[in-house]
Amino acid sequence: MFRKLTLTAATMLALTSGQVFAAEAETEIEDFAFSFEGPFGSFDQMQLQRGLQIYTEVCSACHGLEFVAFRTLHDEGGPALPEDQMRAYAEFYEVYDESIEDYRAATPADKFPAVTGAGAPDLSLMAKSRAGFHGPLGSGINQLVKGMGGAEYIASILSGYHETPECAPEDFDGYYNVAFAPGGYPEECLDDHGHRTVPGSWIGMAPPLWGDDVEYADGHSTELHHEAQDVAAFLMWTAEPKMMARKQAGLSGVILLIMLSVLLYLTNKRLWAPHKHKD
């Protein structure tokens, strides 16, 4: 029985791995080195502030952050804006107040207003929802083995725009992106077996970043990949603002369990030592 279960599990793993590699072949996801990866990683405060700047100056025209409160921009472990800057930032936005049935300047207690005019998705949970983008049914094997998750997906999308391949029809509507999997795919770019001849797919969103889109106060590079990585890190924080606290709690739990295991082992040895050699 045990042997049969082992063989079944091994077979399923082999099939899953094959499907993962097949899925990977359809897109080109770059493995970025984010500071928050791994059990001891943490968010880079300056990177989060740069990502907030890109969101404000570029992304906020079409995308909202309706699950993020302005006050969290002041939190340690996040962008950690000084309180006066956080309050001033919030005042740039207007929110609808039902008590006065009118719009007013936002306060730290308010959340980013939703952006519905462009029909673009909200970005609050984007990095979390895309964390299992790889593998069959979002199994997330790459995230476990390689540390690749939603932040890599977002950064790869932002930096993955390429010239339209020759196989695409001239009247095809959209932008070609090597990291985007869903969406329309012209028959001209499929082989006889229905497989894609080029990675990625077509996406309706125009390239939001080109490089040198903003001017950082800290003098950091504004090359396209750096900008994409900065805003992806910020969106990872918006989706997982308590990630560092959970890591610390998990590490403390592991240490306590190790200590408890050692104490239980020594206690067991001490209790049974007098009886071990009795006939």
C-alpha positions as CSV (number, residue, x, y, z in Angstrom):
1,M,0.0,0.0,0.0
2,F,2.8,2.4,1.0
3,R,4.8,1.5,-2.1
4,K,1.7,2.2,-4.3
5,L,1.2,5.6,-2.7
6,T,4.9,6.5,-3.2
7,L,4.8,5.6,-6.9
8,T,1.6,7.6,-7.4
9,A,3.1,10.6,-5.7
10,A,6.3,10.4,-7.8
11,T,4.2,10.0,-11.0
12,M,2.1,13.1,-10.1
13,L,5.3,15.1,-9.3
14,A,6.8,14.2,-12.7
15,L,3.7,15.1,-14.5
16,T,3.4,18.4,-12.6
17,S,7.0,19.3,-13.3
18,G,6.5,18.6,-17.0
19,Q,3.5,20.9,-17.1
20,V,5.5,23.6,-15.2
21,F,8.3,23.5,-17.7
22,A,5.8,23.6,-20.6
23,A,4.0,26.6,-19.0
24,E,7.4,28.4,-18.5
25,A,8.2,28.0,-22.1
26,E,5.2,30.1,-23.1
27,T,6.5,33.2,-21.2
28,E,9.7,34.8,-20.3
29,I,9.7,35.7,-16.5
30,E,12.9,37.2,-15.3
31,D,14.2,36.2,-11.8
32,F,14.8,39.6,-10.1
33,A,16.9,39.8,-6.9
34,F,14.5,41.4,-4.4
35,S,15.7,42.3,-1.0
36,F,12.6,40.8,0.7
37,E,13.1,37.3,-0.6
38,G,14.0,34.4,1.6
39,P,13.3,33.8,5.3
40,F,15.6,36.7,6.4
41,G,14.8,39.2,3.7
42,S,13.3,42.6,4.3
43,F,11.8,45.4,2.3
44,D,14.3,48.1,1.2
45,Q,12.8,51.4,2.5
46,M,14.3,53.6,-0.2
47,Q,13.2,51.2,-2.9
48,L,9.6,51.3,-1.6
49,Q,9.7,55.1,-1.6
50,R,11.0,55.0,-5.2
51,G,8.2,52.6,-6.1
52,L,5.7,54.9,-4.5
53,Q,7.0,57.8,-6.6
54,I,6.6,55.7,-9.8
55,Y,3.1,54.7,-8.8
56,T,2.1,58.3,-8.1
57,E,3.6,59.8,-11.2
58,V,2.9,57.0,-13.7
59,C,0.5,54.3,-12.6
60,S,-2.0,56.2,-10.5
61,A,-3.6,57.7,-13.6
62,C,-5.2,54.3,-14.5
63,H,-4.8,52.1,-11.4
64,G,-5.9,52.5,-7.8
65,L,-4.8,51.1,-4.5
66,E,-8.2,51.0,-2.8
67,F,-7.1,48.6,0.0
68,V,-4.1,50.7,1.1
69,A,-4.6,53.3,3.8
70,F,-2.4,56.5,3.6
71,R,-1.3,56.1,7.2
72,T,0.5,52.9,6.4
73,L,3.0,54.9,4.3
74,H,4.4,56.0,7.6
75,D,4.8,52.5,9.0
76,E,8.2,51.0,9.8
77,G,9.0,48.2,7.5
78,G,7.2,50.0,4.7
79,P,8.0,53.3,2.9
80,A,8.4,54.9,6.3
81,L,7.6,58.4,5.1
82,P,7.9,61.1,7.9
83,E,4.5,61.8,9.3
84,D,4.3,65.3,7.9
85,Q,5.2,64.0,4.4
86,M,2.6,61.2,4.7
87,R,-0.1,63.7,5.7
88,A,0.9,66.1,2.9
89,Y,0.8,63.2,0.4
90,A,-2.7,62.2,1.6
91,E,-4.0,65.7,1.0
92,F,-3.1,65.5,-2.7
93,Y,-6.1,63.0,-3.0
94,E,-9.8,63.6,-2.7
95,V,-12.1,61.1,-1.3
96,Y,-15.9,61.0,-1.2
97,D,-17.3,61.6,2.3
98,E,-20.9,60.2,2.7
99,S,-21.4,62.3,5.9
100,I,-21.1,65.6,3.9
101,E,-22.1,64.0,0.6
102,D,-19.2,65.6,-1.1
103,Y,-15.5,65.2,-1.8
104,R,-12.8,66.4,0.6
105,A,-9.1,66.1,1.0
106,A,-7.9,62.7,2.2
107,T,-6.6,62.2,5.7
108,P,-4.2,59.5,7.0
109,A,-7.2,57.3,8.0
110,D,-8.5,57.2,4.5
111,K,-7.5,54.7,1.8
112,F,-6.4,55.5,-1.7
113,P,-9.4,56.2,-3.8
114,A,-10.5,53.7,-6.4
115,V,-9.7,54.5,-10.1
116,T,-12.5,53.3,-12.3
117,G,-12.4,55.6,-15.3
118,A,-9.8,53.6,-17.3
119,G,-11.3,50.2,-16.5
120,A,-7.8,49.1,-15.3
121,P,-7.5,46.6,-12.4
122,D,-6.7,47.8,-8.8
123,L,-3.1,47.1,-7.9
124,S,-3.5,46.7,-4.1
125,L,-3.4,42.8,-4.2
126,M,-1.8,42.4,-7.6
127,A,1.5,41.0,-6.4
128,K,-0.2,38.6,-4.1
129,S,-2.7,37.4,-6.7
130,R,0.1,36.7,-9.2
131,A,2.4,35.0,-6.7
132,G,1.4,31.6,-8.0
133,F,1.4,32.5,-11.7
134,H,3.6,29.6,-12.6
135,G,2.8,25.9,-12.7
136,P,-0.5,24.0,-13.2
137,L,-3.3,25.7,-11.3
138,G,-0.9,28.1,-9.7
139,S,1.1,25.5,-7.8
140,G,3.9,28.0,-7.3
141,I,6.8,25.6,-7.6
142,N,9.2,28.3,-8.9
143,Q,8.3,30.5,-5.9
144,L,9.3,27.6,-3.6
145,V,12.5,26.6,-5.5
146,K,13.7,29.8,-7.1
147,G,12.0,32.5,-5.0
148,M,10.1,33.8,-8.0
149,G,6.7,35.2,-7.2
150,G,4.3,38.0,-8.0
151,A,6.9,40.8,-7.8
152,E,8.9,39.0,-10.6
153,Y,5.8,38.7,-12.7
154,I,5.0,42.4,-12.4
155,A,8.5,43.6,-13.1
156,S,8.8,41.2,-16.1
157,I,5.5,42.5,-17.5
158,L,6.7,46.1,-17.2
159,S,10.0,45.4,-18.8
160,G,8.7,42.7,-21.2
161,Y,7.4,44.8,-24.1
162,H,9.0,44.0,-27.4
163,E,8.5,44.8,-31.1
164,T,5.5,42.9,-32.6
165,P,6.8,39.6,-34.1
166,E,6.5,39.1,-37.9
167,C,3.9,36.4,-37.5
168,A,1.3,38.8,-36.2
169,P,-1.2,40.2,-38.6
170,E,-0.9,43.9,-39.4
171,D,-4.3,44.8,-38.0
172,F,-3.9,42.9,-34.7
173,D,-4.8,45.2,-31.8
174,G,-2.6,45.2,-28.7
175,Y,1.0,45.3,-27.6
176,Y,3.4,42.3,-27.6
177,N,4.8,41.3,-24.2
178,V,7.0,38.2,-23.7
179,A,5.9,37.9,-20.0
180,F,2.2,38.0,-20.5
181,A,0.4,34.7,-20.9
182,P,-3.4,35.4,-21.1
183,G,-5.0,37.4,-23.8
184,G,-5.6,37.0,-27.6
185,Y,-3.2,35.1,-29.7
186,P,-3.3,35.2,-33.5
187,E,-3.5,31.9,-35.4
188,E,-0.6,33.1,-37.5
189,C,1.7,32.7,-34.5
190,L,0.8,29.1,-33.8
191,D,2.4,26.0,-35.3
192,D,0.7,23.0,-36.8
193,H,0.2,21.5,-33.4
194,G,-1.4,24.7,-31.9
195,H,1.8,25.6,-30.0
196,R,3.0,29.2,-29.7
197,T,6.0,30.0,-32.0
198,V,6.9,33.1,-29.9
199,P,6.8,33.5,-26.1
200,G,4.3,35.7,-24.3
201,S,1.1,37.2,-25.8
202,W,-0.7,40.4,-26.6
203,I,-1.7,42.8,-23.9
204,G,-4.1,45.7,-24.0
205,M,-2.0,48.0,-21.7
206,A,0.4,50.3,-23.5
207,P,4.0,50.2,-22.1
208,P,3.7,52.3,-18.9
209,L,7.5,52.6,-18.4
210,W,10.2,53.4,-20.9
211,G,13.2,54.3,-18.6
212,D,14.0,57.7,-17.3
213,D,10.3,58.2,-16.6
214,V,10.9,59.8,-13.2
215,E,13.7,61.6,-11.4
216,Y,14.7,60.0,-8.1
217,A,15.8,62.2,-5.3
218,D,18.4,59.7,-4.1
219,G,20.0,59.6,-7.6
220,H,19.2,56.0,-8.2
221,S,19.3,54.7,-11.7
222,T,16.1,55.2,-13.7
223,E,16.9,52.5,-16.3
224,L,13.8,50.5,-17.3
225,H,14.6,47.4,-15.3
226,H,15.4,49.4,-12.2
227,E,12.1,51.3,-12.4
228,A,10.2,48.1,-13.0
229,Q,11.8,46.5,-10.0
230,D,11.1,49.5,-7.7
231,V,7.4,49.7,-8.5
232,A,7.1,45.9,-8.3
233,A,8.6,45.9,-4.8
234,F,6.2,48.7,-3.8
235,L,3.3,46.6,-5.0
236,M,4.6,43.6,-3.2
237,W,4.5,45.7,0.0
238,T,0.9,46.9,-0.7
239,A,-0.2,43.3,-1.0
240,E,1.9,42.0,2.0
241,P,2.5,45.0,4.4
242,K,3.0,42.6,7.4
243,M,5.4,40.2,5.6
244,M,8.3,41.2,7.8
245,A,6.3,40.7,11.0
246,R,5.2,37.3,9.9
247,K,8.8,36.3,9.1
248,Q,9.9,37.4,12.5
249,A,7.1,35.5,14.2
250,G,7.8,32.4,12.1
251,L,11.5,32.6,13.0
252,S,10.8,33.0,16.7
253,G,8.4,30.0,16.5
254,V,11.0,27.8,14.9
255,I,13.6,28.8,17.5
256,L,11.2,28.0,20.3
257,L,10.3,24.7,18.8
258,I,14.0,23.7,18.4
259,M,14.6,24.7,22.1
260,L,11.6,22.7,23.2
261,S,12.6,19.7,21.2
262,V,16.1,19.7,22.8
263,L,14.6,20.1,26.3
264,L,12.2,17.2,25.7
265,Y,15.0,15.0,24.4
266,L,17.2,15.7,27.4
267,T,14.2,15.2,29.8
268,N,13.4,11.9,28.1
269,K,17.0,10.8,28.5
270,R,17.1,11.7,32.1
271,L,13.8,10.0,33.0
272,W,14.6,6.7,31.3
273,A,18.4,6.5,32.1
274,P,17.9,4.6,35.4
275,H,15.7,2.0,33.7
276,K,17.5,1.6,30.5
277,H,19.9,-1.2,31.6
278,K,17.5,-3.1,33.9
279,D,16.7,-6.7,33.0
